[in-house]
C-alpha cells in the first residue's frame, strides 16, 4: 500500500488552465481592496458616532426638559456643528 504523501499534487481544474492564476490574483487583489475600503468606512462611521455622542446627549436633555422636537433638533444641530468645527 502506497503512502498518501507519495502522490503527486493535483491542481484544481481552474488553476490547471493557462492564465487562470492571473484570475485568482485579480480576485485576491479585488478582495484586498474591498476589505481596505470596508475598514476605512467602519473607522469613519465610528469616529462620526463618537463625535455625535455629545450632541445626542444634549438633545435628549433638551427633549426631556421641553418636550419639543423642534428645540431638540436645533440643539442637536448646534452641538453637532460645534463638535465638527472643534475637530477641524
N, C-alpha and C positions, 0 to 999 in steps of 0.2 A: 504494500500500500504506500503510495507516494504522499509525501508531506504537502500540506497546502501552501507552504512557503516556496516551493519549487515551481509553482505555476506562474506563467507569465502574467503581467498586469495587462488587463484588457480595458481600454478606454471606452467610455460610453460612445454610442454612435454619433452623437453631436460633436464630440471632440475628435473623433477619428476622421471626420471630413476635413478637407483642406480649407483653411481660412476661418474655421469656426472658433478657434481660440481667440481670435480678434473679437468675435461677438461676445464671448464670456468677459473679456477685458472691458468691452464697452458697457456691458450690464453692470459690472463691478464699479466702474467709474461713475455711471449714472446713479447707482445706489449710494455711493460715497457722497456725491454732490447733493443728492436728495436729503441724506441724513444731516449734512452740514447745514443746509438751508432750514431743515426742521429744527435743529438745535438752536440756530440763531433766532428763529421765530419764537420758540419757547422761552429763550432768555429775554427777548424783548417784551413778551407778554408778562412775564413775571416781574420785570422791572417796572412796567406800566402799572401793574396791580399794586406794587409796593408804593408807588408814587400816589395812587388814588386812595390808599387806606385812610390818610388823614381827612381827605375830602368826604369820604363816606361816613366817617365818624362824626364830623361836624354837621353834615346834612342830616344824619339821624337825630342828633341833638336838637337841631332846628325843627325838624318834623315833630319830635316829641314835645317840644315847648309850644309850638304854634299850631301844629296840625295842618298847616298849609303846604301843599305840594309845590306851589309856586315859589315860596320862600326857600323851601328845601332845595329845589333845582337851582335857584340863584346862588345859594350858599355853596352847593357842590361845585358849580362852575367857577365861582370866585376862588375857592380854596384850591381847586384843581389847576386853575391858571397860575395861581401864585406858586404852587408846588412845581409846576413845569418851568416857570421862569426862574425859580431858585436853582433848579438843576442845570440851567444853561449857564 
